[in-house]
């Protein structure tokens, strides 16, 4: 039995496969992007997360997601598309994803970088 299937069958009252089939609709819900407010944030935390062959770049202000960008991989162009969604912060906190430094240098040259 694959990991998690026992819990899935208990939650759905059938097999793990029937549970996954009955909840497929959840993955079809379009989540609207956050509305740009123009607010200047003192610090923004950025990171990329992979889902299969896709990556989503996330910008977080410490409380809320303030922007996201879907891409095929972390690249300068993808990070630039994310950074164009809001004004430059004082500090960006990052693990240093691919293309990130080049995008920061071009889009937000005065923003300080804190590696985590």
Residue frames as qw, qx, qy, qz and C-alpha x, y, z in Angstrom:
[[0.000, 0.890, 0.457, 0.000, 0.00, 0.00, 0.00],
 [0.394, 0.514, -0.030, 0.761, 1.38, 3.44, -0.95],
 [0.238, -0.181, -0.475, 0.828, 2.00, 6.04, 1.72],
 [0.247, 0.130, 0.128, -0.952, -1.19, 7.82, 2.74],
 [0.426, -0.123, -0.693, -0.569, -3.61, 5.39, 1.09],
 [0.325, -0.345, -0.837, 0.274, -4.81, 3.98, 4.42],
 [0.011, -0.402, -0.358, 0.843, -5.76, 7.47, 5.62],
 [0.277, 0.130, -0.395, -0.866, -7.40, 8.28, 2.29],
 [0.402, -0.234, -0.831, -0.306, -9.63, 5.18, 2.41],
 [0.237, -0.427, -0.711, 0.506, -10.65, 5.98, 6.00],
 [0.063, 0.345, 0.102, -0.931, -11.53, 9.58, 5.07],
 [0.386, 0.158, -0.445, -0.793, -13.53, 8.68, 1.97],
 [0.742, 0.011, 0.460, -0.488, -15.21, 5.51, 3.20],
 [0.914, 0.396, 0.009, -0.088, -13.83, 3.50, 0.25],
 [0.851, 0.045, 0.068, 0.518, -10.47, 2.90, -1.33],
 [0.327, -0.560, 0.110, 0.753, -7.71, 5.47, -1.55],
 [0.207, 0.121, 0.623, 0.745, -8.34, 5.57, -5.30],
 [0.070, -0.708, -0.655, -0.253, -12.05, 6.40, -4.86],
 [0.311, -0.786, -0.233, 0.480, -11.14, 9.16, -2.41],
 [0.300, -0.340, 0.351, 0.819, -8.69, 10.70, -4.88],
 [0.101, 0.373, 0.708, 0.591, -11.29, 10.46, -7.67],
 [0.171, -0.792, -0.585, -0.024, -13.98, 12.09, -5.54],
 [0.303, -0.815, -0.077, 0.488, -11.68, 15.02, -4.64],
 [0.568, 0.188, 0.400, 0.694, -10.22, 15.62, -8.12],
 [0.093, 0.863, 0.373, 0.328, -12.43, 18.70, -8.49],
 [0.458, -0.824, -0.045, 0.331, -10.38, 20.41, -5.77],
 [0.553, -0.268, 0.382, 0.690, -7.39, 20.61, -8.12],
 [0.307, 0.514, 0.557, 0.576, -9.50, 22.33, -10.79],
 [0.157, -0.911, -0.335, 0.181, -10.32, 25.40, -8.69],
 [0.467, 0.562, -0.011, 0.682, -8.68, 28.52, -10.09],
 [0.467, -0.645, -0.313, 0.517, -7.15, 30.54, -7.27],
 [0.275, 0.922, 0.109, 0.251, -7.14, 34.25, -8.12],
 [0.592, 0.205, -0.282, 0.727, -3.81, 36.03, -7.75],
 [0.292, -0.622, -0.399, 0.608, -3.45, 38.57, -4.96],
 [0.253, 0.912, 0.258, 0.195, -4.51, 42.07, -5.98],
 [0.542, 0.176, -0.154, 0.807, -1.54, 44.43, -6.35],
 [0.266, -0.855, -0.405, 0.187, -1.91, 47.24, -3.83],
 [0.348, 0.782, -0.113, 0.505, 1.20, 49.28, -4.55],
 [0.617, -0.776, 0.110, -0.065, 2.11, 48.98, -0.88],
 [0.409, 0.633, -0.597, 0.274, 5.84, 49.09, -0.18],
 [0.901, -0.408, -0.148, -0.011, 6.89, 46.24, 2.10],
 [0.261, -0.833, 0.487, -0.008, 9.98, 46.54, 4.29],
 [0.215, -0.374, 0.892, 0.135, 10.82, 42.88, 3.71],
 [0.839, 0.248, -0.137, -0.465, 9.67, 40.21, 1.29],
 [0.534, -0.292, 0.792, 0.048, 10.41, 36.49, 1.56],
 [0.679, 0.473, -0.304, -0.472, 10.69, 34.76, -1.84],
 [0.428, -0.263, 0.863, 0.053, 10.98, 31.10, -2.78],
 [0.572, 0.255, -0.531, -0.570, 10.19, 28.70, -5.57],
 [0.591, -0.086, 0.747, -0.292, 8.26, 25.43, -5.14],
 [0.247, 0.227, -0.776, -0.534, 7.97, 22.70, -7.75],
 [0.711, 0.171, 0.498, -0.466, 4.81, 20.79, -8.61],
 [0.835, 0.356, 0.398, 0.135, 5.74, 18.13, -11.14],
 [0.605, 0.268, 0.269, 0.699, 7.18, 19.96, -14.13],
 [0.007, 0.832, 0.200, 0.518, 5.89, 23.39, -13.01],
 [0.441, -0.140, -0.439, 0.770, 7.31, 25.85, -10.51],
 [0.146, -0.888, -0.334, -0.280, 5.51, 28.61, -8.64],
 [0.381, 0.200, -0.326, 0.842, 7.52, 31.53, -7.31],
 [0.381, -0.769, -0.512, -0.030, 5.99, 33.00, -4.17],
 [0.183, 0.402, -0.276, 0.854, 6.48, 36.40, -2.51],
 [0.539, -0.614, -0.575, 0.049, 5.38, 36.62, 1.12],
 [0.020, 0.745, -0.164, 0.647, 5.42, 39.66, 3.41],
 [0.091, 0.213, -0.774, 0.589, 5.65, 37.64, 6.63],
 [0.443, 0.169, 0.568, -0.672, 1.88, 37.51, 7.00],
 [0.717, 0.508, 0.345, -0.329, 0.36, 37.00, 3.53],
 [0.584, 0.159, 0.559, 0.566, 1.25, 35.90, 0.02],
 [0.127, 0.734, 0.061, -0.665, 1.53, 39.15, -1.91],
 [0.515, 0.628, -0.366, -0.454, 2.41, 37.71, -5.32],
 [0.744, -0.107, 0.651, 0.110, 3.06, 34.55, -7.27],
 [0.414, 0.634, -0.442, -0.480, 4.42, 33.63, -10.68],
 [0.920, 0.072, 0.385, -0.019, 4.03, 30.26, -12.43],
 [0.261, 0.750, -0.545, -0.270, 6.98, 29.18, -14.56],
 [0.936, 0.178, -0.299, -0.044, 8.65, 26.07, -15.95],
 [0.778, -0.098, -0.308, 0.538, 11.79, 26.70, -13.86],
 [0.321, -0.853, -0.076, 0.405, 13.40, 29.33, -11.68],
 [0.601, 0.342, 0.245, 0.679, 15.03, 31.81, -14.05],
 [0.178, -0.184, -0.076, 0.964, 15.89, 35.49, -14.26],
 [0.236, -0.230, -0.470, -0.819, 12.84, 36.10, -16.49],
 [0.505, -0.503, -0.690, -0.127, 10.47, 34.33, -14.09],
 [0.426, -0.454, -0.432, 0.653, 11.79, 36.20, -11.05],
 [0.065, -0.021, 0.143, 0.987, 11.56, 39.51, -12.98],
 [0.352, -0.407, -0.597, -0.595, 7.89, 38.79, -13.76],
 [0.525, -0.567, -0.599, 0.211, 7.25, 38.28, -10.03],
 [0.387, -0.337, -0.220, 0.830, 9.17, 41.38, -8.94],
 [0.002, -0.209, -0.341, -0.916, 7.31, 43.61, -11.41],
 [0.349, -0.579, -0.699, -0.234, 4.10, 42.97, -9.45],
 [0.443, -0.852, -0.263, 0.087, 5.03, 45.30, -6.58],
 [0.112, 0.924, -0.281, 0.233, 7.44, 48.07, -5.51],
 [0.595, 0.336, -0.609, 0.402, 10.94, 47.26, -4.29],
 [0.700, -0.681, -0.217, 0.004, 11.20, 46.31, -0.61],
 [0.198, -0.869, 0.445, -0.081, 14.08, 47.25, 1.69],
 [0.244, -0.428, 0.870, -0.007, 15.15, 43.59, 2.05],
 [0.842, 0.142, -0.354, -0.382, 14.52, 40.32, 0.19],
 [0.519, -0.409, 0.729, -0.177, 14.94, 37.10, 2.17],
 [0.818, 0.403, -0.270, -0.309, 15.81, 34.14, -0.03],
 [0.853, -0.275, 0.412, 0.162, 17.59, 30.81, -0.31],
 [0.087, -0.628, 0.528, 0.565, 19.19, 32.08, -3.54],
 [0.764, 0.367, 0.528, -0.051, 17.26, 30.32, -6.32],
 [0.540, 0.097, 0.515, 0.659, 18.56, 30.18, -9.89],
 [0.200, 0.560, 0.418, 0.687, 18.36, 33.54, -11.70],
 [0.333, -0.827, -0.435, 0.124, 17.26, 35.36, -8.57],
 [0.451, -0.553, 0.027, 0.700, 20.36, 37.51, -8.04],
 [0.259, 0.109, 0.483, 0.829, 20.42, 38.68, -11.68],
 [0.124, -0.688, -0.601, -0.389, 16.72, 39.62, -11.48],
 [0.422, -0.786, -0.306, 0.332, 17.22, 41.48, -8.20],
 [0.442, -0.321, 0.194, 0.815, 20.23, 43.36, -9.56],
 [0.114, 0.261, 0.537, 0.794, 18.20, 44.51, -12.55],
 [0.272, -0.661, -0.585, -0.384, 14.72, 45.04, -11.07],
 [0.501, -0.851, -0.125, -0.095, 15.50, 46.15, -7.50],
 [0.645, 0.446, -0.359, 0.506, 19.18, 47.23, -7.46],
 [0.079, -0.577, 0.411, -0.701, 18.95, 49.02, -4.07],
 [0.848, -0.382, -0.050, -0.364, 17.21, 46.18, -2.25],
 [0.160, -0.561, 0.790, -0.191, 19.41, 44.36, 0.27],
 [0.802, 0.052, -0.542, -0.243, 19.54, 40.54, 0.18],
 [0.463, -0.472, 0.651, -0.373, 19.40, 38.30, 3.26],
 [0.559, 0.169, -0.786, -0.203, 20.19, 34.64, 2.61],
 [0.724, -0.375, 0.317, -0.484, 18.42, 32.07, 4.74]]
